Amino acid sequence: MPRVHDRGGWPTDEPIDRSEHQIMDWELRVSAIRQVLGQKGLLRSDELRRGIESIEPSRYEALGYYERWTESIESIIVEKGVLTRKEIDQKMADLEAQSR
């Protein structure tokens, strides 16, 4: 079974949706995190793409563009030992509690 390709999704005859949308604050933050990790030598574009293309196909289809980035970034920083999943989950819980 072919894997999804990050630069276009599943190969089909359907045109790629190139419509613009308003970028949300959290999406800008994900982009900024990706840039900072890149500047610090912790994440390269090819690693981000590999992580995205490694997402299980049904999950890939359910996620949006920046959600795929987020999942890939999380996997890579855990893989490299920068953070643990437990540390990430705890920070997410802390942020959710602060927003209430």
C-alpha positions, 0 to 999 in steps of 0.5 A: 500500500502506498504511503501518503505524500506530505506535498499532496496527500494521497495520489488521486485525480482530484485537484489539490485544494489551494484555497486560502484560509485564515491562519489561527493563532495556534497554527502560527505558534506551531509554525514558530515552534518549527522555526525555532527548533530548526534554528536550534538544529533540532528539526530539519524539514526532511524530518518533519516530512518523514514524521508527517508521512509516517502518520497512520493513514486514517489518522492522517486523513482526520488531521488538518495541515498544522495538526499533522505538523504538531504530531510530527514535531511531537514525535521527533522531539520525543524520538530525539530525547528533547522532551518525553510524552509525559512532559508534553502531556503535563504541559498541555494539561497545565495550559488547559487548566490556565485557559479555564 
